[in-house]
Amino acid sequence: MIKEVVFKMFNWRWYFTSFITLFVGVFCWLTILILPISNFTWTFFSAFPFIVGIVSFMLGISRLFKKDEFKNGLFQCLLSFCVFMMLGVMFAFFPPKSPYKAYTGIKNPKNARFAMPLKVSAGGEKDLIEVNGQDILLYDNLRPGTYKYDVFLNKIEKGKVYLKIFDFNTNRILSAAEVKKKSQIEVFNSTNELKEFNLDDDFIVEEGDWGDYYGSKVEVWFKPEDDTKPERRILSKNYVIQGS
């Protein structure tokens, strides 16, 4: 009985599911705005409207193959696509609030200095920073616990660099396999001039939670293309990070 009611409801009018999708999108947007920030809240309520939108589009496709419903099915597919894009713009460019909680400080040794990760915009634009020597710049990549980085190196042979990240207070290595696999960049610089290398992908630090800030030591390791040569650490920098 309930199954039949739901089936009739979603196949009632060609525009009905698109309005439902729009309503769900606005509801989820407001829910994120009201509820405290957490990984679950942000992930679930950001994804759910788009799942509903995909269902609406698929129902439109099913109408295309029904007798005398081709025109309505086409309209439903077009409207579902438009609503899907509207929600995409709303969540990407007008998010209800930043997923980043205010940084309230952490307990670390008094003599240690820590940098804050830089920001990456929704369009992929990064803050412009002057770099005068070999350095690593860590970036928050749109959601907490997800990072990208740029590394600036002088003369170096062919090979790959990757990161190792440690909890500053306990020296525990964080998300070792994930970070090593996802942070690899191919490098080569035959001159003594500083050269920039960028990570196209991103990587996740699992330890901790959103807003749970702590100090970390970010190390850049180099693996030569020549397998007979050992891997070596070439850079180290302290950053304040949070988990995913």
Stockholm file with secondary structure:
# STOCKHOLM 1.0

chainA/1-244         MIKEVVFKMFNWRWYFTSFITLFVGVFCWLTILILPISNFTWTFFSAFPFIVGIVSFMLGISRLFKKDEFKNGLFQCLLSFCVFMMLGVMFAFFPPKSPYKAYTGIKNPKNARFAMPLKVSAGGEKDLIEVNGQDILLYDNLRPGTYKYDVFLNKIEKGKVYLKIFDFNTNRILSAAEVKKKSQIEVFNSTNELKEFNLDDDFIVEEGDWGDYYGSKVEVWFKPEDDTKPERRILSKNYVIQGS
#=GR chainA/1-244 SS CHHHHHHHHHTSCTTHHHHHHHHHHHHHHHHHHHSCCCHHHHHHHHHHHHHHHHHHHHHHHHHHTSTTCHHHHHHHHHHHHHHHHHHHHHHHHSCSSCSCCCCCCCCCCTTCCCBCCEEBCTTCCBCCCCCCSSEEEEEECSSTTEEEEEEEESSEEEEEEEEEEEETTTCCBCSHHHHHHHTCEEEEECSSSCEEEECSSCEECCSSCTTCEEEEEEEEEEEESSTTSCCEEEEEEEEEEECC
#=GC SS_cons         CHHHHHHHHHTSCTTHHHHHHHHHHHHHHHHHHHSCCCHHHHHHHHHHHHHHHHHHHHHHHHHHTSTTCHHHHHHHHHHHHHHHHHHHHHHHHSCSSCSCCCCCCCCCCTTCCCBCCEEBCTTCCBCCCCCCSSEEEEEECSSTTEEEEEEEESSEEEEEEEEEEEETTTCCBCSHHHHHHHTCEEEEECSSSCEEEECSSCEECCSSCTTCEEEEEEEEEEEESSTTSCCEEEEEEEEEEECC
//
